Amino acid sequence: MADEVSGSPIIRTMVSSDLNRIIEIDLKVLNRSRPNYWKMKIELDERRSKVTRLVAELDGEVVGFIIGYVSSWEYGLPEKIGWIDTVGIDPDCQRKGIAKLLFRQMAENLKNMGVTRLCTLVRRLDWKLLKFFQHLGFHKGEMMNLALDI
């Protein structure tokens, strides 16, 4: 990973006023705008625990976010599992340790909720994201993604 951020970002709970900045970051990362998706996603996630929605703020501006959740007894796994759903970092701030800081805080929050295992889904050819999660200690789990085009 490249240099850590020069100033220390503040990791805090995501609030609804962060929505526009999250939409901007998503646009910069994916080159397409999905405001309706993010409005729906944030509304759904607000029903869950606030400790599973975090942002990184640097010099008063949101530069990254992470969204997770806790599930139990899904996919035939009878334990409390924490899921890392989405990580987004402003491209101007990537490779500076911000995603790692967000992840560490999310992992701590989930651990405090009784979670003993974290899972996420990554496209198998997304080498950068795979490398990031492997760097954090993730490995192949016992689940396999299946798909069917219809």
N, C-alpha and C positions, 0 to 999 in steps of 0.2 A: 504494500500500500504506500502511496506517496506521503508527502509531509502531512503531519497532523495540522489541524487548523491553528492559525496564529493566535487568535483570540479564542477564549473558551465559549462555545455556544451554550446557550441555556436550553436545557431539555425540559419541556413542560407539557402539561396536558393540552391536547388539541381542543380548541373552542370553535364555535360556529363562525366567528369572524375570520378564522384562518382559511375558510373555504376558497375565497378568490385566489389567494396565494397558492393553495394546493392545485387549483385548476391551472394556474400559470406554470407551475413546475411540471405538471403532467404534460402540458402543451410543449414545453421546451424539451422534454425527454422523448415524447412519442411523435411530435410534429403533427398532432391533431388535437382538436379541442373536444372535451367530453364533459361540459358543465352539468348536464342532466344526470350523467352517471355519478359524478361526485356528489351532487346534491342528494341523490337517492342513497348513496353509500354512507355518507356522513349521517343522514337521518336514521338509517338502520343501525349504524354503529353507536349512535347516541343512546340507544336502548341498552347497550351493553355497558360493561364497566368502563369508567373513564380512564383507568390506568392502562387500557389497551389501545389508546389513541394518543400518540405523542408527536410533538413537533420539535425541531431544533431551530432556535432563533439566534441569529448572529447580527449584532449591531441593530437590533430592533426589527429585523426582517426574518420571516420564516424561510429557511433555506433547505429544509428537509422534513420528512414525516415518516412515521411507521404506524401501521394499523395491524392489530392482532385480535385474537379472541380465544376464549376457552371453550372446549367442548368435552363431553363425556359420552361414552358408550356409542360413539359414531364409528363407522367403518369396522365394526366388530372389535374395537379396541376399548376394553373396559376400564381405562384409566383416565384421569384428568389430563387432557392434552392441550398445550398452548399452540396456537397456529399463528405464524407470521403470514399475514395476508398480503400486505402491500408495503413496499419501501420506495420512497421517492426522494431524490436529492437533486437540487438545482444543478444542472450540468456545470455551471461556473464554480460550484463548490464541491464537485465530486472528487474522489481520491484524496480527501483530506481528513478522513477519520470520522466524519459526521455520521455516516450510516452505522459505523461500529458503536459510536456513543449512543445513538438511538436504540440499537439492538441491545446493548448491555442494560440500559435502563428498562427496556421492555422485558427482557429476560428476568431481571430482578423483580419487577412488578408481578409477573406471572408466577414466579417462584413463591412470592409472598401470598399468592392466591391458592397455593397447594399444587401447582403444576410441577410435574417431574420430568416431562418430555416436551420438546418443541418440535414442530413439524412445519414444513412449507412445501409449496409446489414450485418447480422451476422447469422451464422448457429444457429438454435434454441437450439442445444445441446452443443454449445461451451460456457460452463459456465464461463470460465475465461474471455473470450472476452466480453460476456454479462455483467458480473460484472464490468469490466473496463468501458464500455460505460455507464452503469447505474451510476457508481461513478462520471462520468463526467456530469451527468444530463440528459442523453438520456432516453426516455421512448418509449413505443409502439406507432408507428405512425399510420396513416390512410391507409397505403398500406399493402398488403399482397402478399407475394411471392407465385407464382403458378408454378408447374412443371409438365411435362409430359414426361415419358420415351417413346422413339420411337425406 
